[in-house]
Amino acid sequence: MKVTIIKTGINGEGIGYIDRVPVFVPGVLVGELVDITVVEKQKRFMHAKVNRILKKSPLRVQPKCKIQHKCGGCPMMIATYEGQLQAKRDLLKQSLIKYAHVNPRLIQKIIPCMKTLSYRNQCKLPCAMVDGRLTTGMYLPNSNYFCEIYHCQIHAPGLEEMRKQVLEVLNRYHYMAYDYHQKQGIRSLIIRGFQNRYQLCIVSGEHPLSQECVDELMRIPHLVSLWQSYHTIKKTQEMFGNKMIHLGGERRLEFSFDSLTLRISPRSFFQLHSEQAIRLYQTIASMVPQHNDLIVEAYSGIGAISLFVKDKAKEVIGIESIKDAVVNANENAKLNGVEHVSFLCADAADKLTYLSKKRSIDTLIVDPPRSGLSEEMLYCILKSKIKHIVYVSCNPATLGKNLFYLQEKYQVVKVQPIDMFPNTPLVETVVMLSYKK
């Protein structure tokens, strides 16, 4: 059957309507007329595959990756960059209007990337055996289909070269992909790099790598930190296991970020687009008022945002639940000679509740996971009378739902989208809110 694509879905797929029921079609763009076959039919939605594109969008381009249609990692690579930015802004606008009734005039023009390929500073890729060799790739969503990645266009060149060299060494020592029954083998590779210095974590079953293999890995040029993580839990989204073993080199990866020097452990989060991360943090800092007595950052990670806004407050306190990240953050404050910024390991809602009862908080910065703020966190914020909030979001849907509740006592002042992940439908958003007097 034929359908016209009306809008873009949150996963980058096209959405059309058949008898008022939305049908999700991957690999198509807004405005295209397509011939489809429905592969799944539910009461409220359908999924379909495209047979032919009968009318192409003027924004359609040939993707620069040969496996783009198989891998699923870059669904927006079929559109011009201007088309990608428009789709992301539309996704954000739809969510904020639908869930929070935000005035669309408050949504600024999206801040674009200068670099749309070769930008990613980290890869987290599962391993599999292909033609008798250990390799890395991607599993398509909700499937066991493994797509081997020969060369990734969005990885930074040094990161991609490091991935290939690590696989060469592991294959030389005949390591196999993880076997869930035997709980042996290599499960995934996690590699991160800044300024041509790289940190590798090999996630595996509970078996140590041979010392010979470790020694050869450490001889790879520019690999400065090597870890292994034992991970045998079957059904989990967590990439790392509970046991982390330092095998060689530096325990933490040190790098320069704008005017800061930072150190990071394998489990700690940092933005994947280094150049655009500076623009993101500059945007956050621009929304923080001057002359605060106390700024609190929830979900503070390794402390980069707190250190970025250090000159705007007499004291900055970061709250983070991941112990490794808190250790990194306090070390980073010390490394940069900053005495009035400190970090606590705690649940964000619990610690914010405690702090708001004891202290007057001028500005709260929140950068939660994709699931957004918890009910406990929202309740705490609404009870706290914090003067200003800067909300950093990577998920327009949960942002819209959270803003709906926050607008009970806070006014949305400005919404600034930033493109952090070209060729994907993901968009980062910074929202400035002020307490209603």
BELZIDA-V120587 format. One record per residue. N is the residue number from 1. RES is the residue in one small letter. PSI is psi in whole degrees, 0 to 359 (none if undefined). Layout:
n | res | psi
N | RES | PSI
N | RES | PSI
//
This chain:
n | res | psi
1 | m | 163
2 | k | 145
3 | v | 146
4 | t | 133
5 | i | 123
6 | i | 321
7 | k | 175
8 | t | 138
9 | g | 171
10 | i | 342
11 | n | 11
12 | g | 0
13 | e | 161
14 | g | 151
15 | i | 123
16 | g | 185
17 | y | 136
18 | i | 114
19 | d | 44
20 | r | 7
21 | v | 126
22 | p | 139
23 | v | 126
24 | f | 124
25 | v | 109
26 | p | 151
27 | g | 17
28 | v | 163
29 | l | 160
30 | v | 135
31 | g | 350
32 | e | 142
33 | l | 123
34 | v | 150
35 | d | 124
36 | i | 163
37 | t | 124
38 | v | 127
39 | v | 344
40 | e | 132
41 | k | 118
42 | q | 175
43 | k | 319
44 | r | 353
45 | f | 167
46 | m | 152
47 | h | 143
48 | a | 161
49 | k | 150
50 | v | 134
51 | n | 312
52 | r | 148
53 | i | 111
54 | l | 328
55 | k | 116
56 | k | 148
57 | s | 144
58 | p | 347
59 | l | 354
60 | r | 136
61 | v | 165
62 | q | 122
63 | p | 145
64 | k | 356
65 | c | 132
66 | k | 336
67 | i | 18
68 | q | 321
69 | h | 342
70 | k | 316
71 | c | 313
72 | g | 358
73 | g | 335
74 | c | 67
75 | p | 339
76 | m | 4
77 | m | 349
78 | i | 357
79 | a | 155
80 | t | 159
81 | y | 322
82 | e | 322
83 | g | 322
84 | q | 314
85 | l | 320
86 | q | 318
87 | a | 319
88 | k | 317
89 | r | 322
90 | d | 318
91 | l | 315
92 | l | 313
93 | k | 316
94 | q | 316
95 | s | 316
96 | l | 327
97 | i | 315
98 | k | 312
99 | y | 327
100 | a | 359
101 | h | 37
102 | v | 138
103 | n | 118
104 | p | 340
105 | r | 341
106 | l | 346
107 | i | 113
108 | q | 168
109 | k | 139
110 | i | 138
111 | i | 117
112 | p | 169
113 | c | 145
114 | m | 330
115 | k | 116
116 | t | 349
117 | l | 161
118 | s | 41
119 | y | 338
120 | r | 128
121 | n | 0
122 | q | 145
123 | c | 143
124 | k | 95
125 | l | 132
126 | p | 156
127 | c | 153
128 | a | 166
129 | m | 126
130 | v | 119
131 | d | 39
132 | g | 7
133 | r | 146
134 | l | 131
135 | t | 173
136 | t | 157
137 | g | 208
138 | m | 141
139 | y | 131
140 | l | 146
141 | p | 135
142 | n | 36
143 | s | 169
144 | n | 12
145 | y | 118
146 | f | 126
147 | c | 112
148 | e | 137
149 | i | 113
150 | y | 312
151 | h | 122
152 | c | 125
153 | q | 338
154 | i | 348
155 | h | 142
156 | a | 144
157 | p | 318
158 | g | 323
159 | l | 318
160 | e | 320
161 | e | 320
162 | m | 317
163 | r | 314
164 | k | 320
165 | q | 322
166 | v | 316
167 | l | 323
168 | e | 316
169 | v | 313
170 | l | 323
171 | n | 328
172 | r | 330
173 | y | 11
174 | h | 38
175 | y | 143
176 | m | 163
177 | a | 161
178 | y | 135
179 | d | 115
180 | y | 336
181 | h | 314
182 | q | 345
183 | k | 42
184 | q | 153
185 | g | 176
186 | i | 122
187 | r | 314
188 | s | 162
189 | l | 132
190 | i | 114
191 | i | 134
192 | r | 142
193 | g | 142
194 | f | 136
195 | q | 43
196 | n | 31
197 | r | 131
198 | y | 148
199 | q | 129
200 | l | 133
201 | c | 122
202 | i | 116
203 | v | 126
204 | s | 181
205 | g | 183
206 | e | 67
207 | h | 133
208 | p | 149
209 | l | 149
210 | s | 149
211 | q | 325
212 | e | 318
213 | c | 316
214 | v | 314
215 | d | 320
216 | e | 322
217 | l | 318
218 | m | 347
219 | r | 354
220 | i | 126
221 | p | 134
222 | h | 0
223 | l | 114
224 | v | 353
225 | s | 125
226 | l | 128
227 | w | 159
228 | q | 142
229 | s | 125
230 | y | 124
231 | h | 106
232 | t | 4
233 | i | 129
234 | k | 300
235 | k | 93
236 | t | 150
237 | q | 350
238 | e | 129
239 | m | 328
240 | f | 151
241 | g | 177
242 | n | 333
243 | k | 121
244 | m | 129
245 | i | 123
246 | h | 121
247 | l | 334
248 | g | 161
249 | g | 206
250 | e | 144
251 | r | 325
252 | r | 147
253 | l | 121
254 | e | 139
255 | f | 161
256 | s | 138
257 | f | 106
258 | d | 241
259 | s | 4
260 | l | 154
261 | t | 126
262 | l | 151
263 | r | 143
264 | i | 139
265 | s | 163
266 | p | 322
267 | r | 346
268 | s | 146
269 | f | 143
270 | f | 152
271 | q | 143
272 | l | 344
273 | h | 99
274 | s | 313
275 | e | 318
276 | q | 335
277 | a | 324
278 | i | 317
279 | r | 322
280 | l | 311
281 | y | 328
282 | q | 322
283 | t | 315
284 | i | 312
285 | a | 324
286 | s | 337
287 | m | 353
288 | v | 122
289 | p | 160
290 | q | 161
291 | h | 53
292 | n | 144
293 | d | 316
294 | l | 125
295 | i | 134
296 | v | 133
297 | e | 122
298 | a | 146
299 | y | 53
300 | s | 351
301 | g | 227
302 | i | 8
303 | g | 9
304 | a | 316
305 | i | 315
306 | s | 318
307 | l | 331
308 | f | 328
309 | v | 16
310 | k | 330
311 | d | 359
312 | k | 6
313 | a | 155
314 | k | 329
315 | e | 140
316 | v | 130
317 | i | 126
318 | g | 144
319 | i | 129
320 | e | 140
321 | s | 342
322 | i | 117
323 | k | 315
324 | d | 319
325 | a | 322
326 | v | 318
327 | v | 314
328 | n | 314
329 | a | 312
330 | n | 324
331 | e | 321
332 | n | 322
333 | a | 317
334 | k | 318
335 | l | 327
336 | n | 9
337 | g | 33
338 | v | 113
339 | e | 340
340 | h | 10
341 | v | 127
342 | s | 163
343 | f | 141
344 | l | 141
345 | c | 108
346 | a | 166
347 | d | 133
348 | a | 312
349 | a | 317
350 | d | 310
351 | k | 324
352 | l | 320
353 | t | 314
354 | y | 312
355 | l | 319
356 | s | 336
357 | k | 329
358 | k | 329
359 | r | 162
360 | s | 117
361 | i | 123
362 | d | 313
363 | t | 134
364 | l | 128
365 | i | 126
366 | v | 134
367 | d | 73
368 | p | 170
369 | p | 179
370 | r | 335
371 | s | 350
372 | g | 194
373 | l | 139
374 | s | 165
375 | e | 322
376 | e | 320
377 | m | 316
378 | l | 316
379 | y | 315
380 | c | 315
381 | i | 316
382 | l | 334
383 | k | 346
384 | s | 337
385 | k | 33
386 | i | 138
387 | k | 318
388 | h | 146
389 | i | 135
390 | v | 112
391 | y | 120
392 | v | 122
393 | s | 144
394 | c | 10
395 | n | 104
396 | p | 326
397 | a | 309
398 | t | 330
399 | l | 312
400 | g | 317
401 | k | 320
402 | n | 319
403 | l | 328
404 | f | 315
405 | y | 320
406 | l | 332
407 | q | 354
408 | e | 324
409 | k | 355
410 | y | 146
411 | q | 131
412 | v | 122
413 | v | 319
414 | k | 143
415 | v | 117
416 | q | 104
417 | p | 147
418 | i | 133
419 | d | 110
420 | m | 340
421 | f | 74
422 | p | 148
423 | n | 3
424 | t | 165
425 | p | 359
426 | l | 142
427 | v | 136
428 | e | 143
429 | t | 135
430 | v | 125
431 | v | 131
432 | m | 126
433 | l | 146
434 | s | 148
435 | y | 133
436 | k | 123
437 | k | none
//
